[in-house]
């Protein structure tokens, strides 16, 4: 969830020509492509990263509904405008954090433990994993897990595993000076060609081109 306290910003996805303007409070779902923001130097955003299970609880809709899109939170629930007002009136960043935490904790309790565990999959380590082993880990059949990941993330289990591999590689490419060969290996790609091909599917760029053009935020380009 992102709260904006300045003028709307044009939001593009993966070099598309058309854009949308950011509302004052909106949810940006999982992004399977790079994002371009034409933001002025003076721009104030406050963001809250949510696990998919929390999205389902707070927004009364599975995370998959918001895949590759931004959605005005006021259209989801008018209470978000009240939260936006409280955050806008907060005197400091720490006050905003406290206000947001108190509001979210009140809304979230209780959350289904199994859904929270699956929601945390993207935050785990980068060890190789298969659909079968992941299903066994969560005590689901592969078919049940497919339905759950489709509901929570908006993608199949296979696509979720592939996306996690990409996110791990993206963060290493963005934040470290590791060689691309080492990044591909540590991210569990079969070989360098596999790494480059899959990375380009998400970003439209090779890992080397991305590294040369990157902004301060992984997966985002600013103008």
VEXMINU-324336 format. One line per field, with one value per residue: residue number from 1; residue in one letter; x, y, z of N, C-alpha, C in turn. Coordinates in steps of 0.02 Angstrom, whole numbers. Layout:
REM VEXMINU-324336
pos (NUM | ...)
code (A | ...)
n_X (X | ...)
n_Y (Y | ...)
n_Z (Z | ...)
ca_X (X | ...)
ca_Y (Y | ...)
ca_Z (Z | ...)
c_X (X | ...)
c_Y (Y | ...)
c_Z (Z | ...)
This chain:
REM VEXMINU-324336
pos (1 | 2 | 3 | 4 | 5 | 6 | 7 | 8 | 9 | 10 | 11 | 12 | 13 | 14 | 15 | 16 | 17 | 18 | 19 | 20 | 21 | 22 | 23 | 24 | 25 | 26 | 27 | 28 | 29 | 30 | 31 | 32 | 33 | 34 | 35 | 36 | 37 | 38 | 39 | 40 | 41 | 42 | 43 | 44 | 45 | 46 | 47 | 48 | 49 | 50 | 51 | 52 | 53 | 54 | 55 | 56 | 57 | 58 | 59 | 60 | 61 | 62 | 63 | 64 | 65 | 66 | 67 | 68 | 69 | 70 | 71 | 72 | 73 | 74 | 75 | 76 | 77 | 78 | 79 | 80 | 81 | 82 | 83 | 84 | 85 | 86 | 87 | 88 | 89 | 90 | 91 | 92 | 93 | 94 | 95 | 96 | 97 | 98 | 99 | 100 | 101 | 102 | 103 | 104 | 105 | 106 | 107 | 108 | 109 | 110 | 111 | 112 | 113 | 114 | 115 | 116 | 117 | 118 | 119 | 120 | 121 | 122 | 123 | 124 | 125 | 126 | 127 | 128 | 129 | 130 | 131 | 132 | 133 | 134 | 135 | 136 | 137 | 138 | 139 | 140 | 141 | 142 | 143 | 144 | 145 | 146 | 147 | 148 | 149 | 150 | 151 | 152 | 153 | 154 | 155 | 156 | 157 | 158 | 159 | 160 | 161 | 162 | 163 | 164 | 165 | 166 | 167 | 168 | 169 | 170 | 171 | 172 | 173 | 174 | 175 | 176 | 177 | 178 | 179 | 180 | 181 | 182 | 183 | 184 | 185 | 186 | 187 | 188 | 189 | 190 | 191 | 192 | 193 | 194 | 195 | 196 | 197 | 198 | 199 | 200 | 201 | 202 | 203 | 204 | 205 | 206 | 207 | 208 | 209 | 210 | 211 | 212 | 213 | 214 | 215 | 216 | 217 | 218 | 219 | 220 | 221 | 222 | 223)
code (X | X | X | X | X | X | X | X | X | X | X | X | X | X | X | X | X | X | X | X | X | X | X | X | X | X | X | X | X | X | X | X | X | X | X | X | X | X | X | X | X | X | X | X | X | X | X | X | X | X | X | X | X | X | X | X | X | X | X | X | X | X | X | X | X | X | X | X | X | X | X | X | X | X | X | X | X | X | X | X | X | X | X | X | X | X | X | X | X | X | X | X | X | X | X | X | X | X | X | X | X | X | X | X | X | X | X | X | X | X | X | X | X | X | X | X | X | X | X | X | X | X | X | X | X | X | X | X | X | X | X | X | X | X | X | X | X | X | X | X | X | X | X | X | X | X | X | X | X | X | X | X | X | X | X | X | X | X | X | X | X | X | X | X | X | X | X | X | X | X | X | X | X | X | X | X | X | X | X | X | X | X | X | X | X | X | X | X | X | X | X | X | X | X | X | X | X | X | X | X | X | X | X | X | X | X | X | X | X | X | X | X | X | X | X | X | X | X | X | X | X | X | X)
n_X (42 | 26 | 46 | 20 | 76 | 86 | 74 | -11 | 77 | 142 | 129 | 209 | 225 | 351 | 409 | 295 | 187 | 70 | 4 | -45 | -111 | -52 | -158 | -204 | -197 | -154 | -150 | -18 | 4 | 91 | 226 | 260 | 341 | 454 | 446 | 408 | 424 | 381 | 432 | 436 | 572 | 537 | 442 | 328 | 309 | 234 | 255 | 188 | 229 | 145 | 108 | 34 | -73 | -110 | -154 | -269 | -346 | -355 | -401 | -506 | -499 | -413 | -234 | -200 | -292 | -241 | -128 | 5 | -43 | -109 | -219 | -346 | -359 | -464 | -574 | -586 | -608 | -679 | -621 | -485 | -459 | -472 | -363 | -262 | -276 | -237 | -104 | -53 | -61 | 29 | 177 | 305 | 412 | 424 | 310 | 214 | 241 | 206 | 69 | 19 | 52 | -26 | -154 | -158 | -132 | -244 | -341 | -301 | -301 | -388 | -265 | -260 | -152 | -90 | -103 | -26 | 99 | 121 | 116 | 236 | 329 | 403 | 495 | 586 | 736 | 849 | 855 | 846 | 685 | 544 | 379 | 316 | 392 | 370 | 231 | 222 | 288 | 199 | 95 | -2 | -86 | -13 | -111 | -199 | -111 | -84 | -208 | -211 | -96 | -131 | -240 | -184 | -70 | -98 | -45 | 16 | 87 | 207 | 240 | 256 | 369 | 463 | 457 | 505 | 637 | 680 | 664 | 760 | 876 | 864 | 880 | 1012 | 1079 | 1050 | 1096 | 1225 | 1399 | 1425 | 1476 | 1383 | 1375 | 1396 | 1285 | 1179 | 1202 | 1190 | 1058 | 992 | 975 | 982 | 1086 | 1190 | 1126 | 994 | 968 | 984 | 884 | 764 | 768 | 757 | 629 | 551 | 598 | 626 | 753 | 926 | 1022 | 1145 | 1118 | 1015 | 1083 | 1164 | 1072 | 996 | 894 | 876 | 793 | 751 | 692 | 628 | 619 | 667 | 622)
n_Y (-59 | 111 | 279 | 441 | 607 | 718 | 792 | 693 | 558 | 508 | 340 | 208 | 48 | -64 | 4 | 42 | 147 | 211 | 282 | 284 | 391 | 408 | 377 | 461 | 369 | 203 | 31 | -66 | -207 | -368 | -356 | -406 | -352 | -218 | -52 | 116 | 278 | 444 | 546 | 699 | 791 | 833 | 739 | 648 | 494 | 362 | 200 | 34 | -129 | -276 | -446 | -573 | -640 | -545 | -444 | -503 | -508 | -372 | -301 | -373 | -454 | -568 | -568 | -586 | -515 | -389 | -398 | -339 | -206 | -43 | 8 | 113 | 141 | 200 | 164 | 35 | 33 | 156 | 186 | 196 | 325 | 395 | 343 | 391 | 529 | 534 | 493 | 595 | 702 | 668 | 707 | 662 | 538 | 424 | 436 | 415 | 280 | 219 | 253 | 186 | 52 | 28 | 42 | -61 | -179 | -183 | -210 | -331 | -443 | -595 | -684 | -813 | -944 | -1037 | -978 | -864 | -923 | -974 | -854 | -799 | -857 | -794 | -723 | -810 | -916 | -948 | -1078 | -1220 | -1273 | -1378 | -1401 | -1511 | -1531 | -1411 | -1413 | -1522 | -1469 | -1373 | -1452 | -1482 | -1548 | -1549 | -1495 | -1429 | -1334 | -1261 | -1199 | -1119 | -1034 | -970 | -899 | -818 | -755 | -735 | -814 | -970 | -1111 | -1152 | -1035 | -948 | -999 | -977 | -837 | -802 | -844 | -754 | -631 | -645 | -646 | -519 | -433 | -461 | -424 | -290 | -237 | -283 | -311 | -430 | -553 | -584 | -716 | -784 | -736 | -790 | -926 | -936 | -903 | -1011 | -1040 | -1136 | -1117 | -985 | -935 | -969 | -890 | -758 | -757 | -776 | -668 | -562 | -582 | -532 | -400 | -341 | -315 | -366 | -439 | -368 | -248 | -199 | -174 | -69 | 31 | 49 | 117 | 196 | 107 | -62 | -140 | -27 | 120 | 288 | 450)
n_Z (0 | -39 | 4 | -50 | -36 | -113 | -278 | -407 | -489 | -647 | -698 | -768 | -851 | -885 | -1001 | -1073 | -1173 | -1131 | -979 | -805 | -676 | -512 | -374 | -216 | -115 | -135 | -190 | -244 | -332 | -342 | -453 | -613 | -705 | -749 | -675 | -714 | -655 | -671 | -575 | -482 | -403 | -276 | -191 | -95 | -30 | 63 | 107 | 133 | 149 | 117 | 161 | 57 | 124 | 218 | 133 | 81 | 198 | 238 | 124 | 78 | -32 | -140 | -164 | -296 | -371 | -382 | -459 | -557 | -565 | -514 | -387 | -331 | -163 | -96 | -169 | -135 | 3 | 103 | 224 | 207 | 167 | 284 | 354 | 270 | 295 | 430 | 421 | 341 | 427 | 524 | 616 | 591 | 512 | 594 | 673 | 576 | 546 | 668 | 675 | 562 | 594 | 710 | 657 | 560 | 635 | 715 | 617 | 563 | 650 | 686 | 583 | 461 | 499 | 413 | 287 | 309 | 321 | 191 | 124 | 161 | 81 | -23 | 49 | 99 | 99 | -41 | -87 | -198 | -251 | -275 | -347 | -288 | -169 | -105 | -87 | 0 | 110 | 156 | 189 | 93 | -53 | -219 | -306 | -219 | -167 | -282 | -304 | -190 | -203 | -319 | -276 | -173 | -230 | -363 | -462 | -531 | -440 | -500 | -572 | -466 | -400 | -501 | -507 | -381 | -394 | -491 | -419 | -319 | -396 | -455 | -344 | -305 | -422 | -423 | -298 | -271 | -318 | -374 | -495 | -645 | -681 | -560 | -489 | -564 | -540 | -398 | -387 | -432 | -569 | -720 | -810 | -880 | -994 | -969 | -856 | -909 | -1008 | -933 | -843 | -932 | -978 | -874 | -853 | -975 | -1008 | -1019 | -884 | -874 | -945 | -866 | -746 | -784 | -805 | -692 | -559 | -398 | -335 | -332 | -482 | -528 | -629 | -640 | -701)
ca_X (0 | 67 | 10 | 54 | 58 | 99 | 35 | -8 | 137 | 130 | 152 | 215 | 249 | 393 | 417 | 233 | 177 | 15 | 17 | -99 | -88 | -59 | -205 | -170 | -180 | -167 | -114 | 19 | 13 | 154 | 242 | 297 | 377 | 483 | 402 | 439 | 388 | 405 | 420 | 477 | 620 | 500 | 385 | 325 | 272 | 241 | 234 | 182 | 232 | 101 | 106 | -30 | -126 | -132 | -193 | -335 | -382 | -368 | -436 | -562 | -489 | -348 | -180 | -199 | -334 | -201 | -67 | 25 | -88 | -119 | -290 | -362 | -383 | -528 | -626 | -590 | -638 | -672 | -580 | -417 | -451 | -461 | -293 | -221 | -277 | -198 | -34 | -35 | -56 | 83 | 231 | 370 | 409 | 412 | 239 | 176 | 250 | 166 | -1 | 4 | 56 | -84 | -213 | -155 | -138 | -315 | -380 | -277 | -311 | -333 | -250 | -250 | -80 | -64 | -98 | 31 | 160 | 129 | 130 | 305 | 373 | 449 | 545 | 630 | 801 | 847 | 869 | 803 | 623 | 497 | 308 | 301 | 421 | 337 | 166 | 232 | 308 | 139 | 44 | -53 | -71 | 6 | -170 | -223 | -64 | -95 | -267 | -195 | -50 | -170 | -281 | -144 | -21 | -121 | -4 | 22 | 145 | 267 | 256 | 279 | 439 | 503 | 459 | 551 | 705 | 695 | 671 | 824 | 927 | 857 | 909 | 1085 | 1102 | 1041 | 1129 | 1293 | 1444 | 1439 | 1473 | 1318 | 1380 | 1386 | 1216 | 1137 | 1213 | 1162 | 985 | 966 | 963 | 1018 | 1148 | 1189 | 1075 | 929 | 964 | 974 | 818 | 709 | 774 | 732 | 556 | 521 | 620 | 636 | 824 | 972 | 1047 | 1196 | 1086 | 979 | 1131 | 1189 | 1019 | 956 | 882 | 890 | 744 | 750 | 634 | 597 | 659 | 640 | 641)
ca_Y (0 | 172 | 341 | 497 | 671 | 771 | 786 | 627 | 543 | 460 | 272 | 167 | -19 | -97 | 44 | 54 | 217 | 238 | 283 | 304 | 436 | 377 | 408 | 481 | 307 | 149 | -32 | -90 | -279 | -397 | -332 | -454 | -312 | -159 | 6 | 181 | 333 | 511 | 581 | 759 | 782 | 842 | 693 | 614 | 431 | 320 | 134 | -21 | -192 | -326 | -514 | -586 | -656 | -481 | -410 | -535 | -489 | -300 | -275 | -418 | -480 | -601 | -527 | -594 | -464 | -328 | -415 | -295 | -148 | -2 | 15 | 165 | 110 | 229 | 127 | -28 | 46 | 227 | 195 | 212 | 397 | 416 | 327 | 439 | 593 | 526 | 491 | 661 | 747 | 646 | 756 | 633 | 471 | 376 | 442 | 381 | 209 | 199 | 259 | 132 | -11 | 22 | 33 | -126 | -232 | -185 | -238 | -397 | -499 | -643 | -704 | -885 | -958 | -1071 | -928 | -821 | -961 | -975 | -785 | -783 | -895 | -750 | -695 | -863 | -923 | -960 | -1148 | -1248 | -1303 | -1403 | -1397 | -1566 | -1520 | -1353 | -1436 | -1564 | -1425 | -1339 | -1503 | -1479 | -1582 | -1500 | -1461 | -1382 | -1278 | -1220 | -1156 | -1069 | -983 | -931 | -854 | -770 | -718 | -724 | -853 | -1040 | -1127 | -1150 | -965 | -918 | -1021 | -942 | -767 | -796 | -850 | -689 | -579 | -655 | -624 | -447 | -399 | -468 | -383 | -219 | -213 | -308 | -310 | -500 | -566 | -610 | -789 | -805 | -721 | -841 | -990 | -932 | -896 | -1077 | -1047 | -1193 | -1091 | -913 | -921 | -974 | -830 | -698 | -761 | -766 | -600 | -518 | -589 | -489 | -329 | -316 | -300 | -416 | -418 | -318 | -185 | -175 | -148 | -5 | 81 | 44 | 176 | 180 | 58 | -121 | -149 | 38 | 169 | 355 | 502)
ca_Z (0 | -45 | 18 | -82 | -5 | -161 | -340 | -438 | -528 | -702 | -682 | -829 | -838 | -935 | -1061 | -1109 | -1190 | -1091 | -908 | -760 | -624 | -446 | -326 | -155 | -79 | -182 | -181 | -303 | -323 | -365 | -520 | -655 | -754 | -718 | -667 | -726 | -624 | -687 | -512 | -470 | -348 | -214 | -192 | -31 | -28 | 122 | 84 | 180 | 112 | 147 | 137 | 23 | 172 | 247 | 80 | 80 | 258 | 241 | 65 | 63 | -100 | -145 | -192 | -368 | -402 | -390 | -495 | -613 | -571 | -455 | -373 | -283 | -101 | -76 | -204 | -99 | 68 | 120 | 284 | 189 | 164 | 353 | 369 | 233 | 331 | 491 | 401 | 316 | 484 | 569 | 614 | 572 | 482 | 648 | 691 | 523 | 556 | 726 | 657 | 515 | 630 | 754 | 615 | 527 | 685 | 734 | 563 | 541 | 696 | 676 | 514 | 455 | 506 | 354 | 234 | 324 | 306 | 118 | 104 | 175 | 37 | -60 | 95 | 121 | 66 | -114 | -102 | -250 | -225 | -326 | -328 | -243 | -103 | -75 | -65 | 59 | 165 | 181 | 203 | 41 | -115 | -269 | -332 | -167 | -163 | -342 | -292 | -138 | -230 | -368 | -236 | -134 | -270 | -431 | -508 | -514 | -398 | -543 | -587 | -404 | -391 | -551 | -488 | -324 | -421 | -523 | -368 | -287 | -444 | -463 | -286 | -309 | -478 | -406 | -237 | -261 | -376 | -392 | -567 | -666 | -680 | -490 | -471 | -595 | -505 | -330 | -393 | -453 | -640 | -747 | -839 | -892 | -1045 | -935 | -814 | -951 | -1041 | -886 | -818 | -984 | -981 | -823 | -854 | -1043 | -1013 | -994 | -818 | -883 | -964 | -807 | -698 | -808 | -808 | -632 | -516 | -328 | -309 | -377 | -525 | -544 | -665 | -629 | -749)
c_X (44 | 22 | 51 | 29 | 76 | 57 | 40 | 53 | 119 | 165 | 151 | 239 | 288 | 394 | 353 | 223 | 122 | 31 | -48 | -69 | -101 | -111 | -168 | -157 | -200 | -128 | -82 | 34 | 82 | 165 | 285 | 333 | 406 | 434 | 441 | 395 | 421 | 392 | 464 | 523 | 585 | 437 | 385 | 279 | 284 | 213 | 233 | 180 | 192 | 112 | 38 | -87 | -154 | -173 | -264 | -378 | -402 | -413 | -494 | -560 | -421 | -297 | -179 | -242 | -293 | -136 | -56 | -21 | -83 | -194 | -301 | -392 | -450 | -587 | -637 | -627 | -626 | -630 | -508 | -406 | -439 | -389 | -247 | -218 | -233 | -123 | -10 | -24 | 0 | 143 | 298 | 359 | 393 | 339 | 195 | 181 | 206 | 91 | -22 | 4 | -6 | -147 | -215 | -164 | -211 | -357 | -363 | -296 | -382 | -323 | -236 | -176 | -52 | -56 | -39 | 97 | 173 | 146 | 203 | 354 | 424 | 504 | 597 | 695 | 793 | 864 | 822 | 741 | 580 | 426 | 292 | 329 | 389 | 268 | 172 | 249 | 249 | 81 | -16 | -36 | -49 | -53 | -197 | -177 | -71 | -154 | -251 | -148 | -85 | -212 | -240 | -100 | -44 | -79 | 0 | 83 | 209 | 288 | 282 | 352 | 485 | 510 | 507 | 623 | 727 | 707 | 738 | 880 | 925 | 891 | 985 | 1113 | 1101 | 1088 | 1202 | 1334 | 1464 | 1436 | 1405 | 1318 | 1367 | 1314 | 1169 | 1142 | 1179 | 1086 | 952 | 943 | 1006 | 1085 | 1139 | 1135 | 1005 | 917 | 948 | 904 | 761 | 710 | 744 | 657 | 521 | 537 | 623 | 710 | 865 | 996 | 1101 | 1167 | 1048 | 1027 | 1157 | 1137 | 980 | 949 | 900 | 845 | 740 | 685 | 599 | 647 | 626 | 665 | 626)
c_Y (61 | 233 | 399 | 563 | 730 | 759 | 715 | 619 | 495 | 394 | 231 | 98 | -46 | -62 | 52 | 129 | 249 | 235 | 296 | 350 | 403 | 414 | 427 | 422 | 249 | 86 | -51 | -164 | -303 | -377 | -383 | -417 | -252 | -101 | 69 | 235 | 399 | 556 | 643 | 748 | 789 | 799 | 653 | 554 | 397 | 252 | 82 | -86 | -245 | -395 | -527 | -603 | -593 | -441 | -438 | -514 | -415 | -275 | -318 | -445 | -513 | -557 | -529 | -542 | -402 | -340 | -366 | -235 | -104 | 10 | 66 | 133 | 138 | 196 | 59 | -19 | 119 | 239 | 213 | 288 | 425 | 402 | 375 | 506 | 589 | 526 | 559 | 710 | 728 | 693 | 729 | 564 | 418 | 377 | 408 | 305 | 184 | 201 | 201 | 65 | -22 | 8 | -38 | -183 | -239 | -221 | -311 | -455 | -527 | -656 | -779 | -902 | -990 | -1023 | -881 | -857 | -962 | -904 | -766 | -819 | -852 | -722 | -747 | -865 | -944 | -1031 | -1174 | -1282 | -1324 | -1394 | -1450 | -1554 | -1462 | -1372 | -1478 | -1521 | -1390 | -1387 | -1497 | -1529 | -1530 | -1461 | -1410 | -1321 | -1232 | -1172 | -1101 | -1015 | -940 | -879 | -799 | -726 | -702 | -761 | -925 | -1051 | -1125 | -1079 | -930 | -936 | -985 | -868 | -757 | -800 | -784 | -635 | -584 | -629 | -548 | -410 | -403 | -424 | -309 | -196 | -235 | -299 | -381 | -507 | -596 | -686 | -815 | -792 | -774 | -907 | -989 | -924 | -958 | -1079 | -1104 | -1173 | -1017 | -894 | -921 | -912 | -768 | -699 | -746 | -695 | -551 | -523 | -543 | -415 | -299 | -300 | -361 | -394 | -363 | -250 | -155 | -142 | -80 | 50 | 87 | 111 | 157 | 126 | -2 | -127 | -85 | 81 | 238 | 403 | 571)
c_Z (0 | -36 | -9 | -52 | -49 | -223 | -368 | -483 | -585 | -688 | -746 | -808 | -897 | -1002 | -1103 | -1120 | -1146 | -1017 | -870 | -707 | -556 | -404 | -262 | -108 | -124 | -163 | -247 | -291 | -344 | -437 | -557 | -711 | -717 | -718 | -681 | -696 | -645 | -627 | -506 | -412 | -280 | -217 | -127 | -36 | 39 | 104 | 139 | 139 | 151 | 119 | 104 | 71 | 205 | 197 | 79 | 140 | 257 | 184 | 43 | -8 | -103 | -180 | -268 | -405 | -420 | -428 | -553 | -620 | -509 | -448 | -319 | -220 | -78 | -112 | -171 | -34 | 86 | 182 | 267 | 182 | 235 | 373 | 333 | 269 | 394 | 475 | 377 | 373 | 532 | 561 | 592 | 541 | 536 | 671 | 640 | 530 | 613 | 710 | 612 | 550 | 673 | 713 | 585 | 577 | 707 | 681 | 548 | 586 | 691 | 601 | 513 | 452 | 443 | 295 | 246 | 308 | 231 | 94 | 113 | 130 | 1 | -17 | 116 | 84 | -7 | -132 | -156 | -219 | -284 | -302 | -277 | -173 | -68 | -48 | -1 | 120 | 197 | 195 | 156 | -14 | -166 | -298 | -282 | -163 | -223 | -331 | -242 | -165 | -282 | -332 | -204 | -178 | -340 | -482 | -484 | -469 | -439 | -557 | -525 | -390 | -439 | -532 | -429 | -346 | -453 | -471 | -333 | -332 | -453 | -405 | -287 | -365 | -460 | -350 | -230 | -325 | -396 | -468 | -584 | -667 | -609 | -468 | -501 | -559 | -436 | -331 | -422 | -526 | -667 | -775 | -853 | -943 | -1014 | -892 | -856 | -983 | -992 | -856 | -868 | -992 | -932 | -833 | -924 | -1056 | -993 | -925 | -823 | -900 | -904 | -758 | -719 | -805 | -742 | -596 | -445 | -299 | -357 | -417 | -545 | -583 | -656 | -682 | -718)
